[in-house]
Amino acid sequence: MRSVSFSMNISLDGYCDHTMFNPSEEVLEYFTATLSGVDLLFFGRVMYQLMFPYWADVAQTKSGTATENRFAERLTAIDRVVMSRSLNSVDDKTRIVRSHPAEELLKLKQQPGDKISVDSVSLLPEFIQAGLIDEFQLVVHPVMVGQGRPLLTGGSLQETLNLKLVDTIAFKSGNVALHYLKQ
């Protein structure tokens, strides 16, 4: 069975609005490395539209720094699933799923392959409740933004999820990568 990893950037005050962060080169290198064992990305619509076409354009035009270009190339090479009721079209490496995201992720998890990376704050509580997330990779940015989407909202989990910290990386930029496994 494939493992499922939840990866997310988060502010010090718990918000996940990527438009508020400016990841350093070392953070992008970290995320590029975390994608090395991933062969499927599972996005919600908001995250998909934030990440693509931006990174697809960087991969195609090589318009970023060397680190940004490497991240863009790796990210866009991976097959994707996007959960959306409103998207009408996506790129050729992406498949739209319209309903039952936890059932779809379970089906994908049971198929042969490498790791699945989930990048969707809106779907996180449902996936946790279904027991589908095996690890969490959070990069905490040294900013407080006071707004945006929180990682979890009050009451979104029915029971406490205990995690085991397996790795911590402190970056020169002040970011901290936290890697947890589900216990």
C-alpha positions in Angstrom: 0.0 0.0 0.0 1.2 3.5 -0.9 1.9 6.0 1.8 0.2 9.4 1.9 2.0 12.5 3.0 0.4 15.9 3.8 2.8 18.8 3.0 2.0 22.4 3.7 3.6 25.8 4.4 2.2 27.4 7.5 2.7 30.7 9.3 3.8 30.8 13.0 0.2 31.7 13.9 -1.3 28.7 12.0 -2.4 30.0 8.7 -1.8 28.3 5.3 -2.1 31.1 2.8 0.8 30.6 0.4 0.4 34.1 -1.0 1.7 35.4 2.3 5.0 33.5 2.2 8.2 34.0 0.3 10.1 30.7 0.5 13.8 30.8 0.6 16.0 28.9 -1.8 16.7 26.3 0.9 13.0 25.8 1.6 12.4 25.2 -2.1 15.3 22.8 -2.1 13.7 21.0 0.8 10.3 20.7 -1.0 12.1 19.5 -4.2 13.7 16.8 -2.1 10.4 15.8 -0.5 9.0 15.2 -4.0 11.7 12.7 -5.0 9.7 9.7 -3.8 6.3 11.1 -4.9 4.5 9.9 -8.0 1.1 11.4 -7.4 -0.1 14.8 -6.1 -3.6 15.2 -4.7 -4.8 18.8 -4.7 -7.9 20.6 -3.8 -9.1 23.2 -6.3 -7.7 26.2 -4.5 -4.2 24.8 -4.1 -4.2 23.5 -7.7 -5.1 26.9 -9.1 -2.4 28.5 -6.9 0.3 26.1 -7.9 -0.6 25.7 -11.6 -0.2 27.3 -14.1 2.5 29.4 -12.2 5.0 26.5 -11.7 4.1 25.0 -15.1 5.1 28.3 -16.7 8.3 28.5 -14.7 9.2 24.9 -15.7 8.5 25.7 -19.4 10.2 29.0 -19.6 13.0 28.4 -17.1 12.2 31.9 -15.8 13.1 31.3 -12.1 16.3 30.9 -10.2 18.1 27.5 -10.7 16.4 26.3 -7.5 12.9 27.5 -8.6 13.4 25.9 -12.0 14.4 22.5 -10.4 11.3 22.6 -8.1 9.0 23.6 -11.0 10.4 20.8 -13.2 10.0 18.2 -10.5 6.5 19.4 -9.4 5.1 19.5 -13.0 6.6 16.1 -13.9 4.3 14.4 -11.3 0.8 13.2 -12.2 -2.0 15.0 -10.4 -5.5 14.6 -9.1 -7.6 17.7 -8.3 -10.8 17.6 -6.3 -13.2 20.1 -7.8 -16.8 20.6 -8.6 -16.2 23.7 -10.6 -13.1 23.3 -12.7 -13.9 22.5 -16.3 -10.5 21.8 -17.7 -7.0 21.0 -16.4 -3.6 20.2 -18.0 -2.9 16.8 -19.5 -1.1 15.4 -16.3 -4.1 16.2 -14.1 -7.4 14.4 -13.6 -10.4 16.0 -12.0 -12.4 14.1 -9.3 -15.9 15.6 -8.6 -17.0 13.8 -5.4 -16.0 11.5 -2.6 -12.4 12.6 -2.1 -11.6 10.2 0.8 -12.9 7.2 -1.2 -10.8 8.3 -4.2 -7.7 8.8 -2.1 -8.2 5.4 -0.5 -8.5 3.8 -3.9 -5.3 5.5 -5.1 -3.5 4.5 -1.9 -4.4 0.9 -2.5 -2.9 0.9 -6.1 0.7 0.1 -6.8 3.0 3.1 -6.8 5.2 5.4 -4.7 4.1 8.1 -2.3 1.1 10.3 -2.7 1.4 13.9 -1.6 -1.7 15.7 -0.4 -1.8 19.5 -0.6 -5.3 20.5 0.5 -6.2 22.2 3.7 -10.0 21.9 2.9 -9.7 18.1 2.6 -7.4 17.5 5.5 -10.0 16.9 8.2 -11.8 14.4 6.0 -8.6 12.6 5.2 -7.5 12.5 8.8 -10.9 11.2 9.9 -10.6 8.4 7.3 -7.1 7.5 8.5 -5.5 8.2 5.1 -2.6 10.5 6.1 0.5 8.6 7.2 2.9 11.6 7.6 2.8 15.3 7.9 5.5 17.6 6.5 5.0 21.2 7.7 7.3 24.1 7.0 6.7 26.8 9.5 7.5 30.3 8.2 8.8 33.0 10.7 5.8 35.3 10.1 2.5 36.0 11.7 -0.1 36.9 9.1 -3.3 37.1 11.2 -5.5 36.0 8.4 -6.1 33.3 5.8 -7.1 29.7 6.1 -6.1 28.0 9.3 -4.6 24.5 9.1 -7.6 23.2 11.0 -10.7 24.9 12.3 -12.2 24.4 15.7 -14.3 21.2 15.8 -12.9 19.8 12.5 -11.5 16.7 14.1 -13.6 14.2 16.0 -10.7 12.9 18.0 -7.1 13.8 18.8 -4.5 12.7 16.3 -1.3 11.8 18.0 1.9 12.2 16.0 5.5 11.3 16.4 8.2 13.9 15.5 10.8 12.1 13.3 12.8 15.0 11.9 13.3 18.8 12.4 15.3 21.0 10.1 16.0 24.6 11.0 16.9 26.7 8.0 19.0 29.8 8.0 16.0 31.8 6.8 14.3 31.1 10.1 11.9 28.5 8.6 11.5 25.2 10.4 10.6 21.9 8.7 8.7 19.5 10.9 8.2 15.9 9.8 5.7 13.8 11.8 4.5 10.2 11.4 1.0 9.1 12.5 1.3 6.9 15.6 
